[in-house]
Amino acid sequence: MGERARPPDDISPLEFFTVWLPASVAEDHERRERLGDTAALLVFDLHGEQGGTFTVQVASGVLIGSEGRAAEPDLEVRVDLETWRALNRGEIAAPTALLSRRLQISGKLMLALKLHLILG
């Protein structure tokens, strides 16, 4: 997989999860193909000023993002806004953020391994 598109540094979490991420995956045939038949509800809880909670539904290579929390997510990701921006910029890798406890995940851990296919 080639270099992934990076969102604008000042993108709001709402725009990222509801517009930018679904469009980015829709435009990337290889990423959609690698997602295959993955079906999941992902919840991202970004804490800090201008953070929020967002749900991303993955089905048949298509992402639909919305504001708010799904009732029974398959995977939940909790991260502070600063770390989320650093992850988007490629300044920190997800495993490093996990090990330093800047990023927490709960739910289906095998799904967490596919998260890079979803987020890029």
N, CA, C and O atoms as a GROMACS GRO file, in nm:
protein
  480
    1MET      N    1   0.086  -0.117   0.000
    1MET     CA    2   0.000   0.000   0.000
    1MET      C    3   0.090   0.122   0.000
    1MET      O    4   0.186   0.128   0.077
    2GLY      N    5   0.060   0.221  -0.085
    2GLY     CA    6   0.141   0.340  -0.096
    2GLY      C    7   0.119   0.436   0.020
    2GLY      O    8   0.048   0.406   0.116
    3GLU      N    9   0.182   0.551   0.005
    3GLU     CA   10   0.168   0.656   0.106
    3GLU      C   11   0.022   0.699   0.114
    3GLU      O   12  -0.041   0.729   0.012
    4ARG      N   13  -0.030   0.702   0.234
    4ARG     CA   14  -0.171   0.738   0.249
    4ARG      C   15  -0.187   0.890   0.247
    4ARG      O   16  -0.096   0.965   0.282
    5ALA      N   17  -0.305   0.932   0.206
    5ALA     CA   18  -0.338   1.074   0.211
    5ALA      C   19  -0.345   1.116   0.358
    5ALA      O   20  -0.390   1.039   0.442
    6ARG      N   21  -0.302   1.235   0.387
    6ARG     CA   22  -0.306   1.286   0.524
    6ARG      C   23  -0.408   1.399   0.530
    6ARG      O   24  -0.413   1.484   0.441
    7PRO      N   25  -0.488   1.399   0.635
    7PRO     CA   26  -0.587   1.507   0.648
    7PRO      C   27  -0.518   1.639   0.681
    7PRO      O   28  -0.406   1.639   0.730
    8PRO      N   29  -0.584   1.749   0.654
    8PRO     CA   30  -0.529   1.879   0.694
    8PRO      C   31  -0.504   1.879   0.845
    8PRO      O   32  -0.583   1.823   0.921
    9ASP      N   33  -0.396   1.942   0.888
    9ASP     CA   34  -0.359   1.940   1.029
    9ASP      C   35  -0.465   2.003   1.118
    9ASP      O   36  -0.480   1.965   1.234
   10ASP      N   37  -0.538   2.100   1.065
   10ASP     CA   38  -0.637   2.170   1.148
   10ASP      C   39  -0.780   2.117   1.130
   10ASP      O   40  -0.876   2.182   1.172
   11ILE      N   41  -0.794   1.999   1.069
   11ILE     CA   42  -0.927   1.943   1.048
   11ILE      C   43  -0.993   1.915   1.183
   11ILE      O   44  -0.928   1.871   1.277
   12SER      N   45  -1.121   1.941   1.190
   12SER     CA   46  -1.194   1.910   1.313
   12SER      C   47  -1.220   1.760   1.318
   12SER      O   48  -1.233   1.697   1.213
   13PRO      N   49  -1.227   1.703   1.436
   13PRO     CA   50  -1.262   1.560   1.445
   13PRO      C   51  -1.395   1.529   1.376
   13PRO      O   52  -1.408   1.425   1.311
   14LEU      N   53  -1.493   1.617   1.389
   14LEU     CA   54  -1.623   1.594   1.324
   14LEU      C   55  -1.606   1.582   1.173
   14LEU      O   56  -1.657   1.487   1.112
   15GLU      N   57  -1.535   1.675   1.112
   15GLU     CA   58  -1.514   1.669   0.967
   15GLU      C   59  -1.431   1.547   0.929
   15GLU      O   60  -1.459   1.483   0.827
   16PHE      N   61  -1.331   1.515   1.009
   16PHE     CA   62  -1.247   1.399   0.979
   16PHE      C   63  -1.330   1.271   0.973
   16PHE      O   64  -1.323   1.196   0.875
   17PHE      N   65  -1.409   1.245   1.078
   17PHE     CA   66  -1.481   1.118   1.086
   17PHE      C   67  -1.604   1.112   0.997
   17PHE      O   68  -1.641   1.003   0.952
   18THR      N   69  -1.669   1.225   0.971
   18THR     CA   70  -1.794   1.221   0.894
   18THR      C   71  -1.775   1.250   0.745
   18THR      O   72  -1.860   1.212   0.664
   19VAL      N   73  -1.667   1.318   0.708
   19VAL     CA   74  -1.648   1.357   0.568
   19VAL      C   75  -1.515   1.304   0.513
   19VAL      O   76  -1.514   1.226   0.418
   20TRP      N   77  -1.405   1.346   0.574
   20TRP     CA   78  -1.273   1.318   0.516
   20TRP      C   79  -1.242   1.169   0.513
   20TRP      O   80  -1.204   1.117   0.408
   21LEU      N   81  -1.258   1.098   0.625
   21LEU     CA   82  -1.223   0.956   0.630
   21LEU      C   83  -1.309   0.872   0.535
   21LEU      O   84  -1.254   0.793   0.458
   22PRO      N   85  -1.442   0.886   0.537
   22PRO     CA   86  -1.521   0.807   0.440
   22PRO      C   87  -1.483   0.836   0.295
   22PRO      O   88  -1.476   0.744   0.213
   23ALA      N   89  -1.458   0.962   0.262
   23ALA     CA   90  -1.420   0.998   0.124
   23ALA      C   91  -1.283   0.942   0.089
   23ALA      O   92  -1.262   0.895  -0.022
   24SER      N   93  -1.191   0.947   0.184
   24SER     CA   94  -1.056   0.896   0.161
   24SER      C   95  -1.058   0.746   0.130
   24SER      O   96  -0.988   0.701   0.040
   25VAL      N   97  -1.136   0.671   0.204
   25VAL     CA   98  -1.147   0.527   0.179
   25VAL      C   99  -1.221   0.502   0.048
   25VAL      O  100  -1.182   0.413  -0.028
   26ALA      N  101  -1.326   0.578   0.020
   26ALA     CA  102  -1.402   0.561  -0.104
   26ALA      C  103  -1.315   0.581  -0.227
   26ALA      O  104  -1.336   0.517  -0.330
   27GLU      N  105  -1.216   0.670  -0.216
   27GLU     CA  106  -1.130   0.702  -0.330
   27GLU      C  107  -1.010   0.607  -0.341
   27GLU      O  108  -0.934   0.616  -0.438
   28ASP      N  109  -0.991   0.518  -0.245
   28ASP     CA  110  -0.874   0.430  -0.242
   28ASP      C  111  -0.916   0.285  -0.265
   28ASP      O  112  -0.950   0.213  -0.171
   29HIS      N  113  -0.913   0.244  -0.391
   29HIS     CA  114  -0.957   0.109  -0.428
   29HIS      C  115  -0.880   0.002  -0.352
   29HIS      O  116  -0.940  -0.095  -0.305
   30GLU      N  117  -0.750   0.018  -0.338
   30GLU     CA  118  -0.668  -0.082  -0.270
   30GLU      C  119  -0.708  -0.097  -0.123
   30GLU      O  120  -0.716  -0.208  -0.070
   31ARG      N  121  -0.733   0.014  -0.058
   31ARG     CA  122  -0.773   0.008   0.084
   31ARG      C  123  -0.910  -0.059   0.097
   31ARG      O  124  -0.930  -0.142   0.186
   32ARG      N  125  -1.005  -0.024   0.009
   32ARG     CA  126  -1.137  -0.089   0.012
   32ARG      C  127  -1.124  -0.239  -0.010
   32ARG      O  128  -1.189  -0.319   0.057
   33GLU      N  129  -1.039  -0.277  -0.104
   33GLU     CA  130  -1.019  -0.418  -0.133
   33GLU      C  131  -0.958  -0.491  -0.013
   33GLU      O  132  -0.997  -0.603   0.018
   34ARG      N  133  -0.863  -0.428   0.053
   34ARG     CA  134  -0.799  -0.490   0.169
   34ARG      C  135  -0.894  -0.498   0.289
   34ARG      O  136  -0.880  -0.587   0.373
   35LEU      N  137  -0.989  -0.407   0.296
   35LEU     CA  138  -1.090  -0.417   0.402
   35LEU      C  139  -1.180  -0.537   0.380
   35LEU      O  140  -1.231  -0.597   0.474
   36GLY      N  141  -1.199  -0.572   0.252
   36GLY     CA  142  -1.278  -0.690   0.218
   36GLY      C  143  -1.416  -0.686   0.279
   36GLY      O  144  -1.489  -0.588   0.267
   37ASP      N  145  -1.451  -0.795   0.345
   37ASP     CA  146  -1.585  -0.807   0.402
   37ASP      C  147  -1.590  -0.766   0.550
   37ASP      O  148  -1.682  -0.806   0.622
   38THR      N  149  -1.492  -0.689   0.594
   38THR     CA  150  -1.493  -0.641   0.733
   38THR      C  151  -1.622  -0.565   0.760
   38THR      O  152  -1.660  -0.475   0.685
   39ALA      N  153  -1.687  -0.603   0.868
   39ALA     CA  154  -1.809  -0.534   0.912
   39ALA      C  155  -1.789  -0.503   1.060
   39ALA      O  156  -1.768  -0.594   1.140
   40ALA      N  157  -1.795  -0.376   1.096
   40ALA     CA  158  -1.768  -0.339   1.235
   40ALA      C  159  -1.823  -0.202   1.267
   40ALA      O  160  -1.843  -0.118   1.180
   41LEU      N  161  -1.847  -0.182   1.395
   41LEU     CA  162  -1.880  -0.051   1.450
   41LEU      C  163  -1.763  -0.009   1.537
   41LEU      O  164  -1.728  -0.078   1.633
   42LEU      N  165  -1.704   0.104   1.503
   42LEU     CA  166  -1.589   0.156   1.576
   42LEU      C  167  -1.628   0.286   1.644
   42LEU      O  168  -1.692   0.371   1.582
   43VAL      N  169  -1.590   0.301   1.768
   43VAL     CA  170  -1.615   0.425   1.839
   43VAL      C  171  -1.480   0.489   1.872
   43VAL      O  172  -1.391   0.424   1.926
   44PHE      N  173  -1.469   0.617   1.839
   44PHE     CA  174  -1.349   0.694   1.869
   44PHE      C  175  -1.387   0.802   1.969
   44PHE      O  176  -1.472   0.887   1.941
   45ASP      N  177  -1.326   0.798   2.085
   45ASP     CA  178  -1.351   0.896   2.190
   45ASP      C  179  -1.227   0.983   2.200
   45ASP      O  180  -1.125   0.941   2.255
   46LEU      N  181  -1.237   1.105   2.148
   46LEU     CA  182  -1.126   1.200   2.151
   46LEU      C  183  -1.150   1.298   2.264
   46LEU      O  184  -1.244   1.377   2.258
   47HIS      N  185  -1.066   1.293   2.366
   47HIS     CA  186  -1.087   1.383   2.478
   47HIS      C  187  -0.994   1.503   2.468
   47HIS      O  188  -0.884   1.496   2.412
   48GLY      N  189  -1.041   1.610   2.525
   48GLY     CA  190  -0.970   1.737   2.518
   48GLY      C  191  -1.058   1.839   2.449
   48GLY      O  192  -1.163   1.806   2.394
   49GLU      N  193  -1.014   1.963   2.453
   49GLU     CA  194  -1.090   2.071   2.391
   49GLU      C  195  -1.110   2.043   2.242
   49GLU      O  196  -1.015   2.009   2.172
   50GLN      N  197  -1.231   2.055   2.195
   50GLN     CA  198  -1.272   2.030   2.057
   50GLN      C  199  -1.272   1.883   2.020
   50GLN      O  200  -1.275   1.848   1.902
   51GLY      N  201  -1.267   1.795   2.119
   51GLY     CA  202  -1.274   1.652   2.094
   51GLY      C  203  -1.419   1.611   2.074
   51GLY      O  204  -1.501   1.692   2.031
   52GLY      N  205  -1.449   1.489   2.104
   52GLY     CA  206  -1.585   1.439   2.090
   52GLY      C  207  -1.584   1.289   2.073
   52GLY      O  208  -1.479   1.225   2.077
   53THR      N  209  -1.703   1.233   2.053
   53THR     CA  210  -1.718   1.090   2.033
   53THR      C  211  -1.780   1.067   1.896
   53THR      O  212  -1.878   1.132   1.859
   54PHE      N  213  -1.722   0.974   1.822
   54PHE     CA  214  -1.763   0.950   1.684
   54PHE      C  215  -1.771   0.800   1.659
   54PHE      O  216  -1.693   0.722   1.713
   55THR      N  217  -1.868   0.761   1.577
   55THR     CA  218  -1.885   0.621   1.538
   55THR      C  219  -1.854   0.609   1.389
   55THR      O  220  -1.897   0.691   1.308
   56VAL      N  221  -1.778   0.506   1.356
   56VAL     CA  222  -1.751   0.474   1.216
   56VAL      C  223  -1.803   0.333   1.192
   56VAL      O  224  -1.760   0.237   1.255
   57GLN      N  225  -1.896   0.324   1.098
   57GLN     CA  226  -1.951   0.194   1.058
   57GLN      C  227  -1.876   0.149   0.933
   57GLN      O  228  -1.868   0.222   0.835
   58VAL      N  229  -1.822   0.029   0.938
   58VAL     CA  230  -1.748  -0.029   0.826
   58VAL      C  231  -1.829  -0.147   0.774
   58VAL      O  232  -1.865  -0.237   0.850
   59ALA      N  233  -1.858  -0.147   0.645
   59ALA     CA  234  -1.930  -0.258   0.584
   59ALA      C  235  -1.898  -0.262   0.435
   59ALA      O  236  -1.914  -0.163   0.364
   60SER      N  237  -1.852  -0.376   0.389
   60SER     CA  238  -1.825  -0.398   0.245
   60SER      C  239  -1.733  -0.292   0.187
   60SER      O  240  -1.754  -0.247   0.074
   61GLY      N  241  -1.631  -0.252   0.262
   61GLY     CA  242  -1.535  -0.155   0.212
   61GLY      C  243  -1.582  -0.011   0.213
   61GLY      O  244  -1.514   0.077   0.160
   62VAL      N  245  -1.697   0.015   0.273
   62VAL     CA  246  -1.753   0.150   0.280
   62VAL      C  247  -1.754   0.195   0.425
   62VAL      O  248  -1.787   0.117   0.514
   63LEU      N  249  -1.719   0.320   0.448
   63LEU     CA  250  -1.722   0.378   0.582
   63LEU      C  251  -1.829   0.484   0.589
   63LEU      O  252  -1.845   0.565   0.498
   64ILE      N  253  -1.902   0.484   0.700
   64ILE     CA  254  -1.999   0.589   0.728
   64ILE      C  255  -1.968   0.639   0.867
   64ILE      O  256  -1.972   0.563   0.964
   65GLY      N  257  -1.937   0.766   0.878
   65GLY     CA  258  -1.903   0.825   1.006
   65GLY      C  259  -2.015   0.912   1.059
   65GLY      O  260  -2.086   0.977   0.982
   66SER      N  261  -2.031   0.912   1.190
   66SER     CA  262  -2.134   0.995   1.252
   66SER      C  263  -2.086   1.042   1.389
   66SER      O  264  -1.996   0.983   1.449
   67GLU      N  265  -2.147   1.148   1.434
   67GLU     CA  266  -2.116   1.198   1.567
   67GLU      C  267  -2.194   1.117   1.668
   67GLU      O  268  -2.309   1.080   1.643
   68GLY      N  269  -2.133   1.088   1.781
   68GLY     CA  270  -2.200   1.014   1.887
   68GLY      C  271  -2.145   0.873   1.900
   68GLY      O  272  -2.057   0.831   1.825
   69ARG      N  273  -2.198   0.803   1.997
   69ARG     CA  274  -2.149   0.670   2.034
   69ARG      C  275  -2.248   0.562   1.993
   69ARG      O  276  -2.368   0.571   2.022
   70ALA      N  277  -2.198   0.458   1.924
   70ALA     CA  278  -2.280   0.341   1.894
   70ALA      C  279  -2.306   0.266   2.024
   70ALA      O  280  -2.221   0.263   2.113
   71ALA      N  281  -2.423   0.205   2.034
   71ALA     CA  282  -2.462   0.136   2.157
   71ALA      C  283  -2.370   0.019   2.189
   71ALA      O  284  -2.332   0.001   2.305
   72GLU      N  285  -2.332  -0.060   2.091
   72GLU     CA  286  -2.250  -0.177   2.115
   72GLU      C  287  -2.137  -0.184   2.013
   72GLU      O  288  -2.142  -0.264   1.919
   73PRO      N  289  -2.033  -0.101   2.031
   73PRO     CA  290  -1.924  -0.100   1.934
   73PRO      C  291  -1.842  -0.229   1.941
   73PRO      O  292  -1.832  -0.292   2.046
   74ASP      N  293  -1.784  -0.265   1.828
   74ASP     CA  294  -1.694  -0.380   1.823
   74ASP      C  295  -1.556  -0.342   1.877
   74ASP      O  296  -1.484  -0.426   1.931
   75LEU      N  297  -1.521  -0.215   1.861
   75LEU     CA  298  -1.392  -0.165   1.906
   75LEU      C  299  -1.408  -0.021   1.949
   75LEU      O  300  -1.475   0.058   1.883
   76GLU      N  301  -1.347   0.014   2.061
   76GLU     CA  302  -1.348   0.152   2.108
   76GLU      C  303  -1.204   0.200   2.122
   76GLU      O  304  -1.118   0.132   2.178
   77VAL      N  305  -1.180   0.317   2.068
   77VAL     CA  306  -1.048   0.379   2.073
   77VAL      C  307  -1.060   0.509   2.150
   77VAL      O  308  -1.142   0.595   2.117
   78ARG      N  309  -0.978   0.523   2.254
   78ARG     CA  310  -0.976   0.645   2.335
   78ARG      C  311  -0.838   0.709   2.323
   78ARG      O  312  -0.736   0.643   2.342
   79VAL      N  313  -0.838   0.838   2.291
   79VAL     CA  314  -0.713   0.909   2.269
   79VAL      C  315  -0.736   1.057   2.293
   79VAL      O  316  -0.846   1.108   2.272
   80ASP      N  317  -0.631   1.126   2.337
   80ASP     CA  318  -0.645   1.270   2.352
   80ASP      C  319  -0.625   1.336   2.216
   80ASP      O  320  -0.563   1.278   2.126
   81LEU      N  321  -0.678   1.456   2.202
   81LEU     CA  322  -0.677   1.524   2.072
   81LEU      C  323  -0.536   1.547   2.020
   81LEU      O  324  -0.511   1.534   1.901
   82GLU      N  325  -0.444   1.582   2.108
   82GLU     CA  326  -0.305   1.607   2.067
   82GLU      C  327  -0.242   1.481   2.007
   82GLU      O  328  -0.175   1.488   1.903
   83THR      N  329  -0.262   1.367   2.072
   83THR     CA  330  -0.208   1.241   2.020
   83THR      C  331  -0.275   1.203   1.889
   83THR      O  332  -0.209   1.155   1.797
   84TRP      N  333  -0.407   1.224   1.879
   84TRP     CA  334  -0.479   1.195   1.756
   84TRP      C  335  -0.421   1.275   1.639
   84TRP      O  336  -0.402   1.222   1.529
   85ARG      N  337  -0.393   1.402   1.662
   85ARG     CA  338  -0.333   1.485   1.556
   85ARG      C  339  -0.193   1.435   1.521
   85ARG      O  340  -0.157   1.431   1.403
   86ALA      N  341  -0.114   1.397   1.621
   86ALA     CA  342   0.021   1.344   1.596
   86ALA      C  343   0.014   1.213   1.515
   86ALA      O  344   0.097   1.190   1.427
   87LEU      N  345  -0.084   1.129   1.544
   87LEU     CA  346  -0.104   1.006   1.467
   87LEU      C  347  -0.139   1.039   1.322
   87LEU      O  348  -0.085   0.978   1.230
   88ASN      N  349  -0.228   1.135   1.302
   88ASN     CA  350  -0.267   1.175   1.166
   88ASN      C  351  -0.149   1.232   1.088
   88ASN      O  352  -0.139   1.210   0.967
   89ARG      N  353  -0.061   1.304   1.156
   89ARG     CA  354   0.057   1.362   1.089
   89ARG      C  355   0.166   1.260   1.065
   89ARG      O  356   0.261   1.286   0.991
   90GLY      N  357   0.153   1.142   1.126
   90GLY     CA  358   0.257   1.041   1.113
   90GLY      C  359   0.375   1.064   1.206
   90GLY      O  360   0.481   1.005   1.186
   91GLU      N  361   0.357   1.149   1.306
   91GLU     CA  362   0.466   1.179   1.400
   91GLU      C  363   0.483   1.072   1.506
   91GLU      O  364   0.589   1.061   1.568
   92ILE      N  365   0.380   0.993   1.527
   92ILE     CA  366   0.383   0.885   1.624
   92ILE      C  367   0.308   0.767   1.564
   92ILE      O  368   0.207   0.784   1.496
   93ALA      N  369   0.358   0.648   1.589
   93ALA     CA  370   0.292   0.527   1.539
   93ALA      C  371   0.194   0.478   1.645
   93ALA      O  372   0.215   0.498   1.765
   94ALA      N  373   0.089   0.413   1.601
   94ALA     CA  374  -0.013   0.363   1.693
   94ALA      C  375   0.046   0.268   1.799
   94ALA      O  376   0.009   0.280   1.916
   95PRO      N  377   0.136   0.175   1.763
   95PRO     CA  378   0.193   0.089   1.868
   95PRO      C  379   0.268   0.169   1.975
   95PRO      O  380   0.262   0.136   2.093
   96THR      N  381   0.338   0.273   1.933
   96THR     CA  382   0.408   0.358   2.030
   96THR      C  383   0.309   0.430   2.120
   96THR      O  384   0.330   0.438   2.241
   97ALA      N  385   0.203   0.481   2.061
   97ALA     CA  386   0.099   0.549   2.141
   97ALA      C  387   0.033   0.453   2.238
   97ALA      O  388   0.003   0.491   2.352
   98LEU      N  389   0.011   0.329   2.196
   98LEU     CA  390  -0.047   0.227   2.284
   98LEU      C  391   0.047   0.198   2.401
   98LEU      O  392   0.004   0.196   2.516
   99LEU      N  393   0.174   0.174   2.370
   99LEU     CA  394   0.270   0.139   2.474
   99LEU      C  395   0.291   0.252   2.574
   99LEU      O  396   0.319   0.227   2.691
  100SER      N  397   0.278   0.375   2.528
  100SER     CA  398   0.295   0.489   2.618
  100SER      C  399   0.163   0.531   2.684
  100SER      O  400   0.157   0.632   2.754
  101ARG      N  401   0.059   0.452   2.661
  101ARG     CA  402  -0.075   0.474   2.719
  101ARG      C  403  -0.139   0.605   2.675
  101ARG      O  404  -0.226   0.658   2.745
  102ARG      N  405  -0.098   0.656   2.562
  102ARG     CA  406  -0.161   0.776   2.506
  102ARG      C  407  -0.282   0.737   2.422
  102ARG      O  408  -0.365   0.821   2.389
  103LEU      N  409  -0.291   0.609   2.390
  103LEU     CA  410  -0.399   0.554   2.310
  103LEU      C  411  -0.445   0.427   2.380
  103LEU      O  412  -0.364   0.341   2.415
  104GLN      N  413  -0.576   0.415   2.402
  104GLN     CA  414  -0.632   0.295   2.465
  104GLN      C  415  -0.735   0.235   2.372
  104GLN      O  416  -0.811   0.306   2.306
  105ILE      N  417  -0.737   0.103   2.368
  105ILE     CA  418  -0.836   0.033   2.287
  105ILE      C  419  -0.905  -0.071   2.373
  105ILE      O  420  -0.846  -0.127   2.466
  106SER      N  421  -1.031  -0.097   2.341
  106SER     CA  422  -1.104  -0.205   2.407
  106SER      C  423  -1.201  -0.263   2.305
  106SER      O  424  -1.246  -0.195   2.213
  107GLY      N  425  -1.231  -0.389   2.324
  107GLY     CA  426  -1.321  -0.457   2.233
  107GLY      C  427  -1.248  -0.568   2.160
  107GLY      O  428  -1.159  -0.632   2.217
  108LYS      N  429  -1.284  -0.590   2.037
  108LYS     CA  430  -1.224  -0.698   1.956
  108LYS      C  431  -1.083  -0.658   1.914
  108LYS      O  432  -1.065  -0.578   1.822
  109LEU      N  433  -0.985  -0.713   1.981
  109LEU     CA  434  -0.848  -0.674   1.956
  109LEU      C  435  -0.799  -0.713   1.816
  109LEU      O  436  -0.713  -0.646   1.761
  110MET      N  437  -0.853  -0.820   1.759
  110MET     CA  438  -0.815  -0.855   1.622
  110MET      C  439  -0.860  -0.745   1.525
  110MET      O  440  -0.794  -0.721   1.424
  111LEU      N  441  -0.969  -0.682   1.556
  111LEU     CA  442  -1.016  -0.571   1.473
  111LEU      C  443  -0.918  -0.453   1.482
  111LEU      O  444  -0.898  -0.380   1.385
  112ALA      N  445  -0.860  -0.435   1.599
  112ALA     CA  446  -0.762  -0.327   1.616
  112ALA      C  447  -0.644  -0.344   1.520
  112ALA      O  448  -0.586  -0.245   1.476
  113LEU      N  449  -0.610  -0.468   1.489
  113LEU     CA  450  -0.500  -0.492   1.395
  113LEU      C  451  -0.536  -0.446   1.253
  113LEU      O  452  -0.448  -0.413   1.174
  114LYS      N  453  -0.666  -0.444   1.222
  114LYS     CA  454  -0.711  -0.398   1.090
  114LYS      C  455  -0.731  -0.246   1.087
  114LYS      O  456  -0.756  -0.189   0.981
  115LEU      N  457  -0.720  -0.183   1.201
  115LEU     CA  458  -0.749  -0.040   1.209
  115LEU      C  459  -0.664   0.040   1.112
  115LEU      O  460  -0.712   0.140   1.057
  116HIS      N  461  -0.540   0.000   1.089
  116HIS     CA  462  -0.456   0.075   0.995
  116HIS      C  463  -0.512   0.070   0.854
  116HIS      O  464  -0.488   0.162   0.775
  117LEU      N  465  -0.586  -0.035   0.819
  117LEU     CA  466  -0.649  -0.041   0.687
  117LEU      C  467  -0.762   0.061   0.676
  117LEU      O  468  -0.790   0.113   0.569
  118ILE      N  469  -0.825   0.088   0.789
  118ILE     CA  470  -0.937   0.181   0.790
  118ILE      C  471  -0.887   0.325   0.792
  118ILE      O  472  -0.930   0.409   0.713
  119LEU      N  473  -0.795   0.350   0.883
  119LEU     CA  474  -0.747   0.488   0.900
  119LEU      C  475  -0.634   0.522   0.804
  119LEU      O  476  -0.606   0.640   0.783
  120GLY      N  477  -0.571   0.424   0.748
  120GLY     CA  478  -0.465   0.449   0.651
  120GLY      C  479  -0.329   0.411   0.701
  120GLY      O  480  -0.230   0.427   0.630
   0.00000   0.00000   0.00000
